[in-house]
């Protein structure tokens, strides 16, 4: 959904902190931002603050799993 919104909004550049290897259309599973048939392609900077973003995501989902156990 995010990649589709980026294309529709004609956003020129985005920064991606960490990729999701299980889902995602901004270059991880699919790459909607560089499909030649689309009328817009965005410039993507990958790995921006990657370690910090990965830790943030890991901590968030671990906390979510722990809350579901209660």
N, CA, C and O atoms as CSV, one atom per row, in Angstrom:
chain,resi,resn,atom,element,x,y,z
A,1,UNK,N,N,0.818,-1.188,0.000
A,1,UNK,CA,C,0.000,0.000,0.000
A,1,UNK,C,C,0.865,1.257,0.000
A,1,UNK,O,O,0.537,2.233,-0.675
A,2,UNK,N,N,1.952,1.241,0.742
A,2,UNK,CA,C,2.816,2.423,0.792
A,2,UNK,C,C,3.421,2.720,-0.579
A,2,UNK,O,O,3.446,3.871,-1.013
A,3,UNK,N,N,3.909,1.679,-1.261
A,3,UNK,CA,C,4.530,1.884,-2.572
A,3,UNK,C,C,3.504,2.416,-3.564
A,3,UNK,O,O,3.819,3.292,-4.370
A,4,UNK,N,N,2.292,1.901,-3.515
A,4,UNK,CA,C,1.235,2.396,-4.390
A,4,UNK,C,C,0.917,3.854,-4.114
A,4,UNK,O,O,0.714,4.633,-5.045
A,5,UNK,N,N,0.873,4.226,-2.847
A,5,UNK,CA,C,0.613,5.618,-2.475
A,5,UNK,C,C,1.751,6.527,-2.940
A,5,UNK,O,O,1.512,7.658,-3.365
A,6,UNK,N,N,2.974,6.037,-2.858
A,6,UNK,CA,C,4.132,6.817,-3.312
A,6,UNK,C,C,4.026,7.093,-4.807
A,6,UNK,O,O,4.266,8.215,-5.254
A,7,UNK,N,N,3.666,6.069,-5.579
A,7,UNK,CA,C,3.509,6.230,-7.033
A,7,UNK,C,C,2.369,7.199,-7.333
A,7,UNK,O,O,2.530,8.111,-8.144
A,8,UNK,N,N,1.212,7.009,-6.683
A,8,UNK,CA,C,0.053,7.866,-6.947
A,8,UNK,C,C,0.311,9.322,-6.553
A,8,UNK,O,O,-0.166,10.240,-7.220
A,9,UNK,N,N,1.062,9.531,-5.477
A,9,UNK,CA,C,1.345,10.887,-5.002
A,9,UNK,C,C,2.513,11.539,-5.744
A,9,UNK,O,O,2.814,12.712,-5.526
A,10,UNK,N,N,3.171,10.775,-6.620
A,10,UNK,CA,C,4.301,11.271,-7.408
A,10,UNK,C,C,5.455,11.761,-6.518
A,10,UNK,O,O,6.114,12.754,-6.827
A,11,UNK,N,N,5.681,11.054,-5.423
A,11,UNK,CA,C,6.790,11.399,-4.535
A,11,UNK,C,C,8.089,11.101,-5.276
A,11,UNK,O,O,8.245,10.019,-5.843
A,12,UNK,N,N,9.007,12.038,-5.276
A,12,UNK,CA,C,10.226,11.915,-6.077
A,12,UNK,C,C,11.287,11.028,-5.443
A,12,UNK,O,O,11.910,10.218,-6.128
A,13,UNK,N,N,11.498,11.177,-4.127
A,13,UNK,CA,C,12.568,10.438,-3.447
A,13,UNK,C,C,12.061,9.916,-2.113
A,13,UNK,O,O,11.308,10.591,-1.411
A,14,UNK,N,N,12.488,8.693,-1.771
A,14,UNK,CA,C,12.163,8.149,-0.456
A,14,UNK,C,C,13.420,7.536,0.156
A,14,UNK,O,O,14.335,7.125,-0.557
A,15,UNK,N,N,13.449,7.484,1.465
A,15,UNK,CA,C,14.534,6.840,2.206
A,15,UNK,C,C,13.939,5.639,2.927
A,15,UNK,O,O,12.957,5.770,3.658
A,16,UNK,N,N,14.535,4.472,2.722
A,16,UNK,CA,C,14.065,3.239,3.350
A,16,UNK,C,C,15.113,2.817,4.367
A,16,UNK,O,O,16.275,2.600,4.026
A,17,UNK,N,N,14.688,2.704,5.620
A,17,UNK,CA,C,15.620,2.324,6.670
A,17,UNK,C,C,15.953,0.850,6.638
A,17,UNK,O,O,17.125,0.472,6.674
A,18,UNK,N,N,14.928,0.011,6.569
A,18,UNK,CA,C,15.160,-1.433,6.518
A,18,UNK,C,C,14.049,-2.078,5.699
A,18,UNK,O,O,12.898,-1.642,5.719
A,19,UNK,N,N,14.423,-3.110,4.992
A,19,UNK,CA,C,13.473,-3.831,4.150
A,19,UNK,C,C,12.795,-4.931,4.950
A,19,UNK,O,O,13.353,-5.443,5.921
A,20,UNK,N,N,11.585,-5.289,4.533
A,20,UNK,CA,C,10.863,-6.409,5.111
A,20,UNK,C,C,11.002,-7.572,4.140
A,20,UNK,O,O,10.438,-7.521,3.047
A,21,UNK,N,N,11.738,-8.622,4.505
A,21,UNK,CA,C,11.957,-9.733,3.575
A,21,UNK,C,C,10.710,-10.571,3.296
A,21,UNK,O,O,10.703,-11.376,2.365
A,22,UNK,N,N,9.650,-10.389,4.098
A,22,UNK,CA,C,8.430,-11.180,3.930
A,22,UNK,C,C,7.349,-10.444,3.155
A,22,UNK,O,O,6.466,-11.073,2.571
A,23,UNK,N,N,7.410,-9.143,3.144
A,23,UNK,CA,C,6.376,-8.355,2.473
A,23,UNK,C,C,6.989,-7.024,2.053
A,23,UNK,O,O,8.056,-6.639,2.531
A,24,UNK,N,N,6.325,-6.355,1.186
A,24,UNK,CA,C,6.807,-5.038,0.784
A,24,UNK,C,C,6.958,-4.919,-0.717
A,24,UNK,O,O,7.360,-5.861,-1.399
A,25,UNK,N,N,6.630,-3.752,-1.210
A,25,UNK,CA,C,6.667,-3.510,-2.654
A,25,UNK,C,C,7.581,-2.346,-3.018
A,25,UNK,O,O,7.459,-1.770,-4.100
A,26,UNK,N,N,8.490,-2.003,-2.120
A,26,UNK,CA,C,9.426,-0.915,-2.400
A,26,UNK,C,C,10.824,-1.460,-2.634
A,26,UNK,O,O,11.812,-0.755,-2.430
A,27,UNK,N,N,10.909,-2.718,-3.064
A,27,UNK,CA,C,12.203,-3.289,-3.390
A,27,UNK,C,C,12.535,-4.580,-2.678
A,27,UNK,O,O,13.506,-5.243,-3.042
A,28,UNK,N,N,11.751,-4.964,-1.662
A,28,UNK,CA,C,12.083,-6.200,-0.941
A,28,UNK,C,C,11.490,-7.416,-1.640
A,28,UNK,O,O,12.237,-8.244,-2.161
A,29,UNK,N,N,10.172,-7.546,-1.664
A,29,UNK,CA,C,9.526,-8.671,-2.350
A,29,UNK,C,C,9.219,-8.292,-3.794
A,29,UNK,O,O,9.540,-9.039,-4.719
A,30,UNK,N,N,8.609,-7.156,-3.980
A,30,UNK,CA,C,8.326,-6.589,-5.304
A,30,UNK,C,C,8.981,-5.206,-5.368
A,30,UNK,O,O,9.408,-4.663,-4.349
A,31,UNK,N,N,9.051,-4.656,-6.559
A,31,UNK,CA,C,9.629,-3.319,-6.702
A,31,UNK,C,C,8.710,-2.444,-7.545
A,31,UNK,O,O,9.005,-2.140,-8.701
A,32,UNK,N,N,7.594,-2.047,-6.946
A,32,UNK,CA,C,6.615,-1.221,-7.654
A,32,UNK,C,C,7.151,0.161,-8.008
A,32,UNK,O,O,6.627,0.820,-8.906
A,33,UNK,N,N,8.174,0.594,-7.322
A,33,UNK,CA,C,8.678,1.947,-7.552
A,33,UNK,C,C,9.527,2.057,-8.806
A,33,UNK,O,O,9.894,3.160,-9.212
A,34,UNK,N,N,9.846,0.914,-9.428
A,34,UNK,CA,C,10.657,0.936,-10.643
A,34,UNK,C,C,10.051,0.093,-11.762
A,34,UNK,O,O,10.783,-0.421,-12.608
A,35,UNK,N,N,8.734,-0.055,-11.780
A,35,UNK,CA,C,8.063,-0.785,-12.856
A,35,UNK,C,C,8.051,0.108,-14.095
A,35,UNK,O,O,7.495,1.206,-14.054
A,36,UNK,N,N,8.655,-0.344,-15.195
A,36,UNK,CA,C,8.759,0.503,-16.391
A,36,UNK,C,C,7.410,0.976,-16.938
A,36,UNK,O,O,7.335,2.063,-17.510
A,37,UNK,N,N,6.360,0.199,-16.778
A,37,UNK,CA,C,5.059,0.566,-17.322
A,37,UNK,C,C,4.333,1.642,-16.539
A,37,UNK,O,O,3.380,2.235,-17.045
A,38,UNK,N,N,4.764,1.904,-15.317
A,38,UNK,CA,C,4.112,2.940,-14.515
A,38,UNK,C,C,4.556,4.313,-14.995
A,38,UNK,O,O,5.650,4.477,-15.536
A,39,UNK,N,N,3.690,5.291,-14.788
A,39,UNK,CA,C,4.001,6.644,-15.254
A,39,UNK,C,C,4.834,7.444,-14.255
A,39,UNK,O,O,5.051,8.641,-14.443
A,40,UNK,N,N,5.299,6.784,-13.194
A,40,UNK,CA,C,6.130,7.471,-12.205
A,40,UNK,C,C,7.067,6.463,-11.550
A,40,UNK,O,O,6.648,5.366,-11.180
A,41,UNK,N,N,8.310,6.830,-11.412
A,41,UNK,CA,C,9.281,6.036,-10.664
A,41,UNK,C,C,9.926,6.963,-9.631
A,41,UNK,O,O,10.241,8.118,-9.917
A,42,UNK,N,N,10.112,6.428,-8.434
A,42,UNK,CA,C,10.720,7.219,-7.358
A,42,UNK,C,C,12.175,6.809,-7.174
A,42,UNK,O,O,12.542,5.656,-7.398
A,43,UNK,N,N,12.983,7.753,-6.771
A,43,UNK,CA,C,14.371,7.465,-6.408
A,43,UNK,C,C,14.361,6.916,-4.979
A,43,UNK,O,O,13.769,7.517,-4.083
A,44,UNK,N,N,15.018,5.772,-4.773
A,44,UNK,CA,C,14.990,5.105,-3.472
A,44,UNK,C,C,16.395,5.025,-2.890
A,44,UNK,O,O,17.315,4.522,-3.536
A,45,UNK,N,N,16.554,5.519,-1.677
A,45,UNK,CA,C,17.802,5.363,-0.923
A,45,UNK,C,C,17.547,4.280,0.120
A,45,UNK,O,O,16.752,4.477,1.039
A,46,UNK,N,N,18.216,3.141,-0.016
A,46,UNK,CA,C,17.998,2.015,0.897
A,46,UNK,C,C,19.045,2.001,2.002
A,46,UNK,O,O,20.161,2.489,1.825
A,47,UNK,N,N,18.672,1.438,3.137
A,47,UNK,CA,C,19.614,1.240,4.231
A,47,UNK,C,C,19.947,2.484,5.032
A,47,UNK,O,O,20.981,2.534,5.697
A,48,UNK,N,N,19.091,3.482,4.978
A,48,UNK,CA,C,19.316,4.714,5.732
A,48,UNK,C,C,19.084,4.418,7.219
A,48,UNK,O,O,17.974,4.067,7.619
A,49,UNK,N,N,20.121,4.560,8.023
A,49,UNK,CA,C,20.052,4.230,9.457
A,49,UNK,C,C,19.518,2.810,9.662
A,49,UNK,O,O,18.669,2.568,10.520
A,50,UNK,N,N,20.028,1.887,8.865
A,50,UNK,CA,C,19.484,0.525,8.819
A,50,UNK,C,C,19.498,-0.189,10.170
A,50,UNK,O,O,18.493,-0.791,10.548
A,51,UNK,N,N,20.591,-0.137,10.894
A,51,UNK,CA,C,20.653,-0.839,12.187
A,51,UNK,C,C,19.644,-0.271,13.174
A,51,UNK,O,O,18.962,-1.024,13.869
A,52,UNK,N,N,19.546,1.036,13.238
A,52,UNK,CA,C,18.599,1.671,14.145
A,52,UNK,C,C,17.161,1.323,13.775
A,52,UNK,O,O,16.345,1.033,14.650
A,53,UNK,N,N,16.851,1.352,12.490
A,53,UNK,CA,C,15.498,1.035,12.034
A,53,UNK,C,C,15.159,-0.429,12.279
A,53,UNK,O,O,14.044,-0.746,12.694
A,54,UNK,N,N,16.103,-1.318,12.027
A,54,UNK,CA,C,15.875,-2.747,12.264
A,54,UNK,C,C,15.603,-3.014,13.737
A,54,UNK,O,O,14.706,-3.786,14.075
A,55,UNK,N,N,16.370,-2.384,14.608
A,55,UNK,CA,C,16.150,-2.562,16.047
A,55,UNK,C,C,14.787,-2.022,16.452
A,55,UNK,O,O,14.077,-2.658,17.231
A,56,UNK,N,N,14.419,-0.874,15.942
A,56,UNK,CA,C,13.119,-0.282,16.242
A,56,UNK,C,C,11.989,-1.221,15.826
A,56,UNK,O,O,11.045,-1.438,16.586
A,57,UNK,N,N,12.087,-1.775,14.625
A,57,UNK,CA,C,11.057,-2.700,14.139
A,57,UNK,C,C,11.027,-3.980,14.973
A,57,UNK,O,O,9.950,-4.452,15.338
A,58,UNK,N,N,12.187,-4.544,15.276
A,58,UNK,CA,C,12.257,-5.768,16.084
A,58,UNK,C,C,11.658,-5.545,17.464
A,58,UNK,O,O,10.868,-6.359,17.943
A,59,UNK,N,N,12.034,-4.449,18.098
A,59,UNK,CA,C,11.499,-4.138,19.424
A,59,UNK,C,C,9.985,-3.956,19.382
A,59,UNK,O,O,9.277,-4.439,20.266
A,60,UNK,N,N,9.489,-3.267,18.369
A,60,UNK,CA,C,8.054,-3.035,18.240
A,60,UNK,C,C,7.296,-4.352,18.137
A,60,UNK,O,O,6.325,-4.568,18.862
A,61,UNK,N,N,7.733,-5.233,17.238
A,61,UNK,CA,C,6.995,-6.480,17.040
A,61,UNK,C,C,7.163,-7.440,18.212
A,61,UNK,O,O,6.251,-8.213,18.504
A,62,UNK,N,N,8.289,-7.408,18.876
A,62,UNK,CA,C,8.451,-8.231,20.076
A,62,UNK,C,C,7.492,-7.749,21.161
A,62,UNK,O,O,6.854,-8.562,21.830
A,63,UNK,N,N,7.388,-6.448,21.337
A,63,UNK,CA,C,6.456,-5.878,22.306
A,63,UNK,C,C,5.019,-6.241,21.952
A,63,UNK,O,O,4.219,-6.549,22.835
A,64,UNK,N,N,4.695,-6.207,20.685
A,64,UNK,CA,C,3.351,-6.558,20.231
A,64,UNK,C,C,3.034,-8.017,20.550
A,64,UNK,O,O,1.940,-8.328,21.021
A,65,UNK,N,N,3.984,-8.908,20.295
A,65,UNK,CA,C,3.775,-10.330,20.606
A,65,UNK,C,C,3.605,-10.547,22.104
A,65,UNK,O,O,2.769,-11.347,22.523
A,66,UNK,N,N,4.385,-9.846,22.910
A,66,UNK,CA,C,4.285,-9.985,24.366
A,66,UNK,C,C,2.946,-9.475,24.882
A,66,UNK,O,O,2.380,-10.063,25.804
A,67,UNK,N,N,2.435,-8.403,24.310
A,67,UNK,CA,C,1.126,-7.874,24.733
A,67,UNK,C,C,0.007,-8.834,24.374
A,67,UNK,O,O,-0.976,-8.932,25.108
A,68,UNK,N,N,0.135,-9.541,23.266
A,68,UNK,CA,C,-0.898,-10.500,22.864
A,68,UNK,C,C,-0.959,-11.689,23.813
A,68,UNK,O,O,-2.015,-12.301,23.970
A,69,UNK,N,N,0.166,-12.024,24.450
A,69,UNK,CA,C,0.209,-13.149,25.382
A,69,UNK,C,C,-0.577,-12.861,26.655
A,69,UNK,O,O,-1.060,-13.789,27.303
A,70,UNK,N,N,-0.711,-11.601,27.018
A,70,UNK,CA,C,-1.370,-11.222,28.278
A,70,UNK,C,C,-2.859,-11.309,28.190
A,70,UNK,O,O,-3.553,-11.023,29.166
